[in-house]
Amino acid sequence: MPETVLLPTLLPLPRILVEPVVRAALLEDLGRAGDITTDAIVPPSERMEAVIASRQDGVIAGTDAAVIAFELIDPSLKVTVERPDGARVAPGDGVIRLSGPARAVLTAERVALNLLCRLSGVATATASLVEAARPHGRASIVCTRKTTPGLRALEKHAVRAGGGSNHRFGLDDAVLIKDNHVAVAGGIVPAIERARARAGHLVKIEVEVDTLAQLEQALSVGVDAVLLDNMSPETLRRAVGMVDGRALTEASGRINRDTVGAVAASGVDLISVGWITHSAAIIDLGLDAA
């Protein structure tokens, strides 16, 4: 895979968001007595050079979390990121180089790799969909709230590292009226009207629809976006035509690399995919003595 370095719009996450996650992971791993294996075998004075390298093709994300893991164990470690978030890697490519106390390297290794492998898997899955959709339309690949509890900010950053975009970060940043809201409200129109009466003037309103009839109802009262759920590519094309630019159109529902091209070709603005965060396979990265 050709190497690309740091997407222009990709900014690092603030450390204040990342460090608590890493600290909690280290506390979980160290338990009550610390790394009793390393402490028994490796003298405090022992030093080592090591590299975290890729074992497969992929897109990197989570380097900031990995760096923090090593720094929290021993700030004297020299940690150098060679492939930053958003970079493509091939087997054998070095991602992070380490130099310093061997105990610190070995103790932080698993937490650093857990986060780096997981987040790089999210970035790689996202990139695969972005690349498959690109020739067929202008749709952006977006994530959902189906994230690992406690890792949402990191996983959504990983989606951006893979060339995707973010949907809602939480329940508080936009109104998304789904089928169960509609059922409780007694219909799409009353659900939208109640949401509009409560939402602030800067809050966007999106409604999920399963049929073109429901879409017509939503458009009759006006919304900012429509989530076109589990529609065929042909139905999506008809829906985009009905909307005619009056709202953002978002397709969702069991979309994968094989189907995303046809979905993008329908002309939708967004394609939301839950599995890129909840079920993406890790990419294989490992730490070796250099």
N, C-alpha and C positions, 0 to 999 in steps of 0.2 A: 504494500500500500504506500502511495507517495506521502511524504511527511508534510504536514502543514502545522504551523505553529500559532497557537492562541488566536482564536477568532477575534476580529476587530471589536465586536460588541461584548466580548466576554470579560467581565471584571471579576477579580477575586472576591470571595466572600469575606466580609469583615471577620476578623479573628474572634470578636466577641460572640459571634454566632457559632463558630466552629469549635472553639476550645472547650466549652462545656460538654459537647458531645464526645470529644476525644478523651477528656478527663474522666468522664463516666465510664467509658470503655476500658480505660487503663485500670481504674479502680475495680471494675468487675474482674479483670484478668489477674490483677495482682493479689486480690483477696486479702487475707489477714496476715500473710507471712511474706508476701513478695515472691520473686522468682527464685524459688529454693533450688532449682536445678542449676541455673546459671551461677548463682551465688556460691554454690558448692564446688563447681568445676572451674570457673574462670576467675583468675586472680584479679583483684581490683586494678592492678597496674597494666593488665593486658590491653593492648590496643589492636584495632583491626581496620582494614579497608574493606568496604562492601558495596555492592551495587544491587539495586532493585531493577530487574530487567523483565521485559515482556517475553512470554513463551508463545505468543500468538499475535495475529493481526488484531488491531483494535484502536480505540480512541481513548485517550487518557483523561481522567477526571479524579479529583480527590487528592492532588498532591499537597494542597495546603493542610489537609487533615493529617496526612502521613508525616509531614514535616513537624507539625505540632506534637504528634505522638513522640517522636524522637527527642524533641526539645524539652518536653515536660519531664522525661526521664533523666536527661542530662543536657543542660544548656551548653556544655562545652563541646558537644558533638558538632562537627562540621557537616552540614547537610546541603547538598547542591542538587537542585532540580534541573535535569537535562532535557526532559520533555514535559513542558507545562500542560495544564489542562487545555484540551482542544487539539493537542498534537496527535497525529496518527503514528502508530508504532507497528513494527514488524517483529517477528521472532528474533531475539538477541539484542534488541535496542535497549539501551540503558535509560531508565526513567529518573531515578534518584541515586546519587552517590553519597556514601557515608564514610567518615573518617573520624576515629576517636576511640573512647573507651569501649572495649568489646562487650562488657556487661550491658551497657546502655543499648547498644545495637541489638543484642539478642533479646533483651527484655521487652523492648518496644516493637520488635519485628512483627508479631502476629496482629496486634491492633492496627498498626500502620498498613499492613497488607490487607487485612479484612476490609478496611474502609476504602483503600485504593482499588482493590479488585472489584468490590461492589459498585462503587461509583463509576469506574471505568466501564463496567458492564452496562450500566444505564446509558452512558454516553455512546457506547458502541451500538447498542440497540437503536437508540435514537438516530444515529447517523445512517444506519442501514435503511430506515424508513425515509429519511430525508432524501437520500440518494435515489431510492426507488420511486419516490413521488415526483422529483424535480423535473424529469422530462415531460410530464403529463399535465402540469398545471402550476398555479402559483400558490397552492395551499401550503400553509405552515403546519408542521407537526407540533402538537402541543400535548403536554402531560395533563394529569388529573390529580385529584386528592388521594388517589390510591397509592400512597407512599408508606414506607416503613415508619412506624411511630417513632418520633424523635429524630428522624433523618430527613424530614421534608425539605428543609432549606438546602441541605447538601445534595439531595437527589434532584431537586429542581435545578440547581446549579449544574449538575451533571447533564441534564437534558439540554441546557444551553450549550454546554461544551460539545455536545454531539450535533449542534446545529439546529436544535428545536427551540421552541418557545414555551413559556409557562402559562398555564390557565390559572385559576384561583389558587392562592396560597392557603386560604382558609375560608371559613364560613362568613367571615366578616368583611370581605373586600369586594363582593359583588353579589347580586341576587341571581340565583339559578333555580328556576321553578321546574321541578321534576314531576314525574307522573304521580307520585304519592302526594305531593303538594296539591296537584290538580284534583286528585280524588277527594281530598279533604275539603278543598275549597268549593267543590261542586262544578268545576269546569275551568277551562283555560282563561276565559275572559275575567271571571271574578278573581281568580288567582293573580292575574296581572294587575288588575285594578287595586287589589289590596296591597300588593307589593309597591306599586307606584305611590300610593297614599302614605306609605311608611318610609320609603327610601329617601335619602337625601338627594339633592339635585345633582351631585357628582357620582352617584352610584348607578352603575350599569345594570340593566335587567335583561336576562336571557331566559328563554323558556324552551323546554324540551318537548318536541312533538314526534309522534310516531307515524302520522298520516298527513296527507296533503290537506284533508279537511281541517285537522287541528292547526296546521300551518296557516290556513286562511283565517281562522278565528284569531290567532295571535297577531297576524298582520292587520286585522281590522281595528285593533286597539293600539297597535304600535309597540314594538320592543326594540332593544338595541341589538340583540343577537338571537338566533334560533339554533337550537341543537337538534339536528336531524338524526334521529336515533334508529339504527338498524334498518336503513333504507337501502334498496338496491341502487346501483349506479344510475339506472334509467330514472328511477323515482327521484334521486338526488338532482339529476339534471332538470327535471320538471320543477322541483322545489326551488332551485336557484333561479329559474326563469320567473317563477311566481314572486319571489322576493324582489328581484329586479333592482338590487342595490339599496333597498330600504333598510336592511339590517345585515349584520355579519352572519354568514352561514357556516355552521360547524357540523361536520359529519362525525359520527361515533358508532361504535358497536362492532366488536370482533374484527378489527382491521389489522392485517399483518402485511408482511413484505410482498406477498403474492397478490394481495387485493388492493393495496394502497394506490397503485397507479390508476386503476379504473375509478377509484373514489376521487382522486385528484383531478382526473379528466372531466369530472362532472361540473367543475367550476367553483366548488366550495372554497371558502376563504381559509378554513381551519380544519384540521383532522386531529381529533383527540383520541389518544391511545393510553389505556391504563397499564397495559402489561410492560411498557418500557420502564416503569418504576416498580411495579409489584412483582414482576416475574422475569426480569431480564437476567440472563446468565452472567455470572462474573466473567471477567477475562483473566486469564492465567498469568499472574505476575509472581516472581519469586525473588528472594534475597540470597545472593551468593557472595562468599568471600572473594574479594578482588585480588 
